[in-house]
Amino acid sequence: MDALEYRVFIKECHKIVVKVGTSTLSYPNGRLNFQRIESLASVISGLQQSGKQVILVSSGAIAAGSGRMGIKEKPAGLAEKQALAALGQTGLMKIYQKFFEARGQQVAQVLLTKDIVEVPERRVNASNTLKSLIEMDIIPIINENDTVATEEIEFGDNDTLSAYVACLVGADLLVMMTDIDGLYTADPRTNPDARLIPTVQEITEQMINSAKGTGNRFGTGGMVTKLAAASVCQKDNIPVIITNGGKPSNLQHILSGNPTGTLFYWRVHTLNN
Ligand code: GLU
């Protein structure tokens, strides 16, 4: 895709799933970054009010819970993580609600487990709920239902969850916001020769290998889970962009058609609506 085609294509995207990771929503010490969340709410409200339909997939529950309890490392035990997620999720939604409502935008909490992929009735239910929220101009804020998600029913990370959500709602685009500018040829934190890859049409073994080892303290995903999420979207022909969430305005740049981050696009690209 050349720059001109990119501009036309991205500008026409209407239904957009935005995934924000824990690293974008919190400081390295785990405490929530209110300023960042507010500016994210401002950018997303602006997009929604300009006629786009945004579905937000947000991590950060465990980090928020840990921050409130003064816990500095993500706990290893499942029950403790679930308890912190329960504590953090309410705090996180309260903050989102405050910042979105201040901009005249309604938001709703949707907590999902993997059975929406595996059990057809649940899939239909989840899909209908999301459809109704979208029709009512309410932005769904989705997280994994961490408090009940055990191995059999968990997505495990929100990168994967966001890809399934993009497929479920028939999104035109999935944007994953993280703590790095996009996909690199190597880990830029350790390798000074690492270069940003602006576009990807095919996910290769080599990409997966060089993506290993990235990630942060409170989140679960990394570049490998992002590549896996992009593969899920590829099946439904949904393009994916990985961009730096440190600048929420990147979302505006992207949707104005400015090449930002890494774009994954597939051989055939059509808009879903
Ligand atoms: N659902 C987890 C949370 O809200 C995050 C999972 C992830 O980082 O991918 O804390």
Residues whose N, C-alpha, C, O or C-beta is under 5 A from the ligand:
A	BS01	LIG	T22 S58 S59 G60 A61 I62 A63 E144 D146 G156 D157 N158 D159 F218 G219 T220 G221
